[in-house]
Amino acid sequence: MLLTNFLRRRLFRAGFFALLGFLATSAADIASAQAPAGDFRRIATFPVVLNTCDGQPASCWDTETVSEIVTVSPDGNTLIYTDAATGNIGFVDITDPSNPQPGGFVPTSGEPTSVTVGKGYVLAAVNTSADYVNTAGELLVIDIATHAVVRTIELGGQPDSVSVSPNQQHAVVVIENERNEDLCVGGTLNGQEVDDDECEDGGGELGIPGQSPAGYLTIVDLQGPRPSSWSTRQVSLLGRADLYPSDPEPGSSTSATRTLPWSPCRRTTPSSSFTYRPAA
């Protein structure tokens, strides 16, 4: 499995840092906390490492995990998150938000990079690249209730994010095919992994774009009642950027949030935590 620079920057010790924060957002909760409307109030914390413990917390506190991207089931009772350190898609039962419980996990064959829900299924993007040149990825379609992987869609490149259109008819997977930030581009050391000074002394630049393969978008048409009938198509992004038009590196996609009393909001902080904010 390719341990990307993206992942290395986000790995934290689970026993202290990989947490889920739960914030009350209903009118009653806000009133009881005597907080102004729109403010957050933490009501529970769940160490995601507990999903690896099988009910024995003392056995797993040293396990390295990371909670990066989070989504929620249509009924609002289950959180689903990516854990690139263990290679798992994790589940947390928040039927009682003040008492979150481990919901288990689904192992993947690579590095989970993004997760969302579409057509009632978990859609998890997984990077299975061998290196920065030989890129590959999968979109796992997971049954929320049983955690069964009902379909694996090959993506042909390194996925970064996935989102679903508001009408639930399309999923968009961003294939980033990220560059190697340790690779010297140009000069006498072109194509070699060296330090910054060596690369510049040889007339090159370290880790700049212009490295193949190029990124693109994959659209998954969510037509029909079952994932077996879904189809995919690619959208080229070549030539659309002013800088490095031959090497697009798309990094995210967005769509309107479903109407819920709250919506998931990722925090990029040293605590690697999840929080909620009121839905617009």
Solvent accessible surface area in square Angstrom, and as a share of the most:
residue,aa,sasa,rsa
1,M,134,0.60
2,L,25,0.12
3,L,76,0.38
4,T,2,0.01
5,N,12,0.06
6,F,52,0.22
7,L,4,0.02
8,R,113,0.41
9,R,139,0.51
10,R,51,0.19
11,L,46,0.23
12,F,51,0.21
13,R,112,0.41
14,A,0,0.00
15,G,20,0.19
16,F,162,0.68
17,F,85,0.35
18,A,0,0.00
19,L,40,0.20
20,L,0,0.00
21,G,1,0.01
22,F,0,0.00
23,L,18,0.09
24,A,4,0.03
25,T,18,0.11
26,S,52,0.34
27,A,86,0.66
28,A,74,0.58
29,D,50,0.26
30,I,25,0.13
31,A,69,0.54
32,S,85,0.55
33,A,33,0.26
34,Q,168,0.74
35,A,29,0.22
36,P,93,0.58
37,A,96,0.74
38,G,46,0.44
39,D,63,0.32
40,F,107,0.45
41,R,83,0.30
42,R,118,0.43
43,I,51,0.26
44,A,14,0.11
45,T,60,0.35
46,F,4,0.02
47,P,28,0.18
48,V,2,0.01
49,V,0,0.00
50,L,39,0.20
51,N,11,0.06
52,T,45,0.26
53,C,6,0.04
54,D,135,0.70
55,G,63,0.61
56,Q,116,0.51
57,P,60,0.38
58,A,98,0.76
59,S,86,0.55
60,C,8,0.05
61,W,101,0.35
62,D,118,0.61
63,T,47,0.27
64,E,67,0.30
65,T,0,0.00
66,V,2,0.01
67,S,4,0.02
68,E,19,0.09
69,I,36,0.18
70,V,14,0.08
71,T,11,0.06
72,V,2,0.01
73,S,3,0.02
74,P,70,0.44
75,D,99,0.51
76,G,12,0.12
77,N,56,0.28
78,T,28,0.16
79,L,1,0.00
80,I,0,0.00
81,Y,4,0.01
82,T,0,0.00
83,D,6,0.03
84,A,6,0.05
85,A,32,0.25
86,T,47,0.27
87,G,5,0.05
88,N,15,0.08
89,I,0,0.00
90,G,1,0.01
91,F,1,0.01
92,V,0,0.00
93,D,56,0.29
94,I,3,0.02
95,T,91,0.53
96,D,73,0.38
97,P,56,0.35
98,S,69,0.45
99,N,82,0.42
100,P,15,0.09
101,Q,80,0.36
102,P,65,0.41
103,G,27,0.26
104,G,28,0.27
105,F,85,0.35
106,V,8,0.05
107,P,90,0.57
108,T,28,0.16
109,S,82,0.53
110,G,3,0.03
111,E,3,0.01
112,P,2,0.02
113,T,9,0.05
114,S,6,0.04
115,V,5,0.03
116,T,20,0.12
117,V,4,0.02
118,G,0,0.00
119,K,66,0.28
120,G,40,0.38
121,Y,38,0.14
122,V,0,0.00
123,L,0,0.00
124,A,0,0.00
125,A,0,0.00
126,V,0,0.00
127,N,1,0.00
128,T,40,0.23
129,S,2,0.01
130,A,82,0.63
131,D,53,0.28
132,Y,32,0.12
133,V,103,0.59
134,N,92,0.47
135,T,24,0.14
136,A,35,0.27
137,G,1,0.01
138,E,28,0.12
139,L,0,0.00
140,L,9,0.04
141,V,0,0.00
142,I,0,0.00
143,D,40,0.21
144,I,31,0.16
145,A,93,0.72
146,T,96,0.56
147,H,52,0.23
148,A,48,0.37
149,V,65,0.38
150,V,71,0.41
151,R,70,0.26
152,T,61,0.35
153,I,8,0.04
154,E,124,0.56
155,L,7,0.03
156,G,54,0.52
157,G,0,0.00
158,Q,9,0.04
159,P,0,0.00
160,D,23,0.12
161,S,15,0.10
162,V,9,0.05
163,S,13,0.08
164,V,10,0.05
165,S,26,0.17
166,P,97,0.61
167,N,94,0.48
168,Q,46,0.20
169,Q,59,0.26
170,H,56,0.25
171,A,0,0.00
172,V,41,0.23
173,V,0,0.00
174,V,1,0.01
175,I,0,0.00
176,E,27,0.12
177,N,5,0.02
178,E,21,0.09
179,R,73,0.27
180,N,9,0.05
181,E,69,0.31
182,D,63,0.32
183,L,37,0.18
184,C,1,0.00
185,V,33,0.19
186,G,28,0.27
187,G,43,0.41
188,T,112,0.65
189,L,46,0.23
190,N,93,0.48
191,G,47,0.45
192,Q,87,0.39
193,E,119,0.53
194,V,30,0.17
195,D,82,0.42
196,D,68,0.35
197,D,102,0.53
198,E,84,0.38
199,C,0,0.00
200,E,102,0.46
201,D,127,0.66
202,G,18,0.17
203,G,63,0.61
204,G,6,0.06
205,E,102,0.46
206,L,47,0.24
207,G,8,0.07
208,I,39,0.20
209,P,29,0.18
210,G,44,0.43
211,Q,20,0.09
212,S,90,0.58
213,P,40,0.25
214,A,26,0.20
215,G,2,0.02
216,Y,31,0.12
217,L,41,0.20
218,T,5,0.03
219,I,28,0.14
220,V,0,0.00
221,D,19,0.10
222,L,0,0.00
223,Q,80,0.36
224,G,36,0.34
225,P,127,0.80
226,R,164,0.60
227,P,8,0.05
228,S,92,0.60
229,S,64,0.41
230,W,7,0.03
231,S,61,0.40
232,T,62,0.36
233,R,117,0.43
234,Q,120,0.53
235,V,50,0.29
236,S,68,0.44
237,L,33,0.16
238,L,104,0.52
239,G,57,0.55
240,R,181,0.66
241,A,46,0.36
242,D,147,0.76
243,L,139,0.69
244,Y,91,0.35
245,P,60,0.38
246,S,81,0.52
247,D,6,0.03
248,P,14,0.09
249,E,44,0.20
250,P,25,0.16
251,G,38,0.36
252,S,85,0.55
253,S,30,0.20
254,T,125,0.73
255,S,50,0.32
256,A,69,0.53
257,T,75,0.44
258,R,78,0.29
259,T,134,0.78
260,L,32,0.16
261,P,103,0.65
262,W,38,0.13
263,S,1,0.01
264,P,34,0.21
265,C,45,0.27
266,R,104,0.38
267,R,91,0.33
268,T,99,0.57
269,T,39,0.23
270,P,107,0.67
271,S,36,0.23
272,S,7,0.05
273,S,4,0.02
274,F,2,0.01
275,T,11,0.07
276,Y,8,0.03
277,R,94,0.34
278,P,48,0.30
279,A,30,0.23
280,A,145,1.12
